[in-house]
Amino acid sequence: MGKKLFSDFQPVSSKQWKQKIQFDLKGADYNETLIWNTNEDIAVKPFYHADEFNELPPVSNTKASQWKICQSIFVAHVEKSNLNAIDAIERGAESILFTLPNEDISIEDLLKNIDLDNIIIHFEPQFLSDTFVKKIANIPSKAGIRVHTDIINHLAKSGNWFNNLNDDFKKFETIAKSNKSFTIDVSLYQNAGATMVQQLAYALAHANEYLNYIYENPSLRVIFDDKSIEKSTIIFKVSVGSNYFFEIAKLRALRKLWSALASEYGINSFCNIVATPTKRNKTIYDYNTNMLRTTTECMSAILGGANTICNLAYDAIYHKTNEFGERIARNQLLILKHESYFNQVDNPADGTYYIESLTNQLTEKTLDLFKNIETNGGFLKQLKEGTIQRKIKESANKEQQQFDTGDEVLLGTNKHPNTNDRMKNDLEIYPFVKTNQRKTLIEPIIDKRLAEKLEQKRLKNET
């Protein structure tokens, strides 16, 4: 029993493996046959080996065993939304994310009969009100209440500030003090077609704009006073795509990058990640395939170390919110957590050579782009100049071309489509980019699904 497993076998180096593979290729070129390049300009090899690392990667501090199942609820009617939340909690939800369209909503009625000692509540206001957030901050809760207000995301998405730069930042100052945290919503960049390197670099530059403002205003530094290791000041909201291993590495890289940036400011390096599946690859035709996509995307989020996961209903892009779609989305997470044992290991991706290598490469490329953004004036300046928008468009157009030519596959849409599908009479909401001509301060970043053009053509040809 004292003999180590495999001790009779000599170790095989990566060079020996490559030689063996090259021999088995019978003359075919190793690089051209087995190595492929991603849109992030990362060369993916057929195998990864321990001797590619000078030292063992450090153990990450993520706790995948503690991720929370979140139910997203748009508050159109307070009483109904409250009952919806209670029902979701009874059926397995561990946190609730309320999207608030206006500040006339009674928070007391919305939270009625919800156990705030055990259920984490997220609020996402679609307006900017420091007095409203102050009121929320006074609600007692052991589990925690988090308010997601991101004025820079609003600028990037709408093209305008809520009011103006000075007023928005003054309200941000009050909100950050009251909430003792702030949110970086980077899901827009993914849904608009940015590469993973761009998503991470923009997340870092986006966060740095807030940190610069905070450290120019000493009274704001109080939000960093709590030094407890898992008292997160920063919340990152991210969208997760279907590139399984890369998305795992993306979230891991985000933590490494934030840790590096936080250390420069001497603040708590722990961050809270709220993840949701992307809309970019979702389709209205062969819509059940969306369930497969969101399942793997949630798996990536869990293994990547997300703290909270809000699943996307399979019909979210073309149906109004409905009980069946919500239940299926929640059950996907329940199955992953309680039947597939995705809550049993804290850091399952640690030590996997492929994922560790991807994490390191994404981190290095992101830092290069981040430094370039900061050298050229910072994130807000590049948004104003249109540089960020132009770069995202270039990446999105490249991916769109790959989809149009069939190199990027969405099963059931541009490969093996069911020509008998009819969707024209099943659309409850408009599933395509809406154009609304209006004056904006900057060019807004528009999220767009890959299948939109093809779907519009099919809808037009339906009989």
C-alpha angles and dihedrals in degrees: 000000000000091000114101118239113259092010089134091062124081116231116257118220125221088248091058091048091051092050090051092049092047090052092050091051088069096219100327114131112261095212096046095042105042109020121078130183125226129214086260088062092246116145109223113210128205092243141011127213140199093240089067088073122073089204137006112276113253119258110263121233096225119126107210089172090069103052116134130228107231130198116207116214127182107213105226092141120023099211094045092046090051092052090045090054093048090049091049091051092050088051096052110283112141098189137021129217112202117196107207118204096190142003096248089086117115105233091192091058092043092055096040113140093000114133101237091181091068107018119074112220123207121192122198109187117198088207137055117247125148092187090055092052091047089057091051091048090062094059109108113236131158093191093051141251119230127191117203109209116157115172093181092054088051090052093048094046101041101026091236140074117247087251112338137314097269096043093045093051092047089054090044088055092055093043093050091050093048095043095036087217142058136210133237107200107197098159089101092067093054094045090049093055106263118156118248091256090053092047091053096042092048090048090054095044090044090053091045091060089060093044091051090052093047093051092047086056108052094191089066094060089083088086088070095051095100104084097180108133098240100034095112118208093177124060118191118199110202139176118223124212133200100265088108106198094031091055090052088051091046093061092043090050090049090059092048092048094047090048090054093048093044091051089057088059094039094239137130108294096203115109133187116228122204110190134191132173117266123256092209096088098036119114140199094213117070084008095176087072086070088072091060091048095050092046094058091041091054089047090054090049092052095046090044090058106256113170097207129024124197108188123215118235114243091239098039095116097056108019131066114246108290137177095242096052092046092048093050091048092050093045090055088061093043090054092048091050104039105023104029094042096234089150098058103083126051101206108014096162095055114117097013103134095213096050093040090052092048091048092053094046094048089048094051095046091045093052090052092053093043091053089049091053092049092046089054097052106284137274100301092049092051091047090053091049091048094240095125091047092049093050092049091048091052091052092044093049091050091052091045090054089050089053093046092052093045096249089114106052129207105181113230092020113057094004127046094352119186101237090195092066113117119190107156094099095040099063110109095168131029106264099194137078110287118217117212115173110220140136114271135180092227135008106276121233107242123207114219135177120235094231098052099101093045092046093050089053092050093047090051091052096047114119 
